[in-house]
Amino acid sequence: MLERMDTTWETERIRAQYPALKNGAAYLDGAGGTQVPVGVIDAISEAHRSGLSNVHGPFASSRRSMKLIADARTAVADLVGGEADGVVLGPNMTTLTYRMAATLAKTWEPGDEIVVSELDHDANVRPWVQAAASAGVTVRWARIDPQTTDLPAEQYAELVTPRTRLVAVAAASNLIGTITDVAAISQIAHASGALVYVDAVAAAPHFRLDMASMGADLIALSSYKWCGPHAGAVVASSELLETLRPDKLEPSSDEVPDRFELGTPGLANMAGISAAVDHLADLVAGEGDRRQRLGRSFAALAAREDVLVRSTISRLTGIPGVRMVGSPSRRTGTISFTMGAITPGEVAARLGKQDISVWSGHAYAWELTRVLGIRETGGCIRVSLAPYTAESDLDRLVAAVAAMADDCG
Ligand SMILES: Cc1ncc(COP(=O)(O)O)c(C=O)c1O
């Protein structure tokens, strides 16, 4: 029997699940953080209502808390095709990446090397650069192609040497949407025995990740970018985590992945993480286990975002004064532009007054905005899509930008 495959995108059914959309705002800053569906809100609320307690206690509420953590690990593992025992949970990606950098740096020796990229959000740059400085390790930089704003994978053949211990690279740019060829980069890194740390914060909301085919040894995520609560995760194999010794309190668990987690986690958020992954898996109708359903949802989401992004770019480029920032060959649902006479901050402020939320500035794409020559001029305006984005949100955006251009014209 044929598997039922209904990948129809039902925007209104999805939007109806987001209470925050009822205020009429056009939320076009998914890359900064998404709204959350009622399933996530209810799961967090229900966790509190049913009673939570410190973990490892001899009572039901403690067991409930531990189950929430275990379920969140399984959900995150499903999201990236990883192993639940390799899921390290924490407050956000930045904190976890600093922790992983400090831990991995203990295994580095002076004269070793690491590779970071100028495409990346600073959270996948500075923790490594600073850890390298403390360990006497050389930092090499992967450059973007300034014409295409792609991150050419071939350059890693020159950058990676037998001394390379780690390659840190984004799966997608948070500012201009560039999707990188992580698999090709990993292949080069692995040939020299280097580990690959993938920042998937800006990729995970747009396409289904698969650690194995990407060759990611460690992959970092933020659940508040994919309709979940403010929490982060780093996923690795439990085998790799077993080899690493993070700084930790003496009495805290020495097990993997627990020994990478500091203090008491946001317990109710754990319920929200699982509910967010369930929500993503159910964006389009279909059968199968959660991982299969995630594959189907993301295939439909990526196709939809591609259409929306193309039409929005073509409409925006027709507006006098609008200049697109970045023209990568593959991109997520993220568009950036500048407007000549009006600074990005001013554009975002004017749109904000009309309840159209977009980001402006460097968005922590610190090196990238320098390389693109826009850091000193206020960066750019970033429009980023989420599963609940409606065509009418983008129509509003384009009309408001056109009206602004007319005002200036
Ligand atoms: C690509 C990317 N990496 C890392 C981060 C940092 O994530 P967090 O806020 O969870 O520390 C962000 C946040 O915007 C991001 O977009």
The ligand as a MOL file (V3000), in Angstrom:
LIG
                    3D

  0  0  0     0  0            999 V3000
M  V30 BEGIN CTAB
M  V30 COUNTS 16 16 0 0 0
M  V30 BEGIN ATOM
M  V30 1 C 23.5380 31.1500 13.7370 0
M  V30 2 C 23.4530 31.4440 15.1920 0
M  V30 3 N 24.3290 30.8610 16.0080 0
M  V30 4 C 24.2970 31.0610 17.3370 0
M  V30 5 C 23.3780 31.9100 17.9110 0
M  V30 6 C 23.3850 32.0890 19.3860 0
M  V30 7 O 22.3130 31.3700 19.9150 0
M  V30 8 P 21.8710 31.5310 21.4350 0
M  V30 9 O 21.0490 32.7630 21.5170 0
M  V30 10 O 21.0830 30.2810 21.6960 0
M  V30 11 O 23.0970 31.5990 22.2580 0
M  V30 12 C 22.4440 32.5510 17.0990 0
M  V30 13 C 21.4580 33.4850 17.6730 0
M  V30 14 O 20.8890 34.3050 17.0190 0
M  V30 15 C 22.4770 32.3030 15.7040 0
M  V30 16 O 21.6110 32.8890 14.8750 0
M  V30 END ATOM
M  V30 BEGIN BOND
M  V30 1 1 1 2
M  V30 2 1 2 3
M  V30 3 2 2 15
M  V30 4 2 3 4
M  V30 5 1 4 5
M  V30 6 1 5 6
M  V30 7 2 5 12
M  V30 8 1 6 7
M  V30 9 1 7 8
M  V30 10 2 8 9
M  V30 11 1 8 10
M  V30 12 1 8 11
M  V30 13 1 12 13
M  V30 14 1 12 15
M  V30 15 2 13 14
M  V30 16 1 15 16
M  V30 END BOND
M  V30 END CTAB
M  END
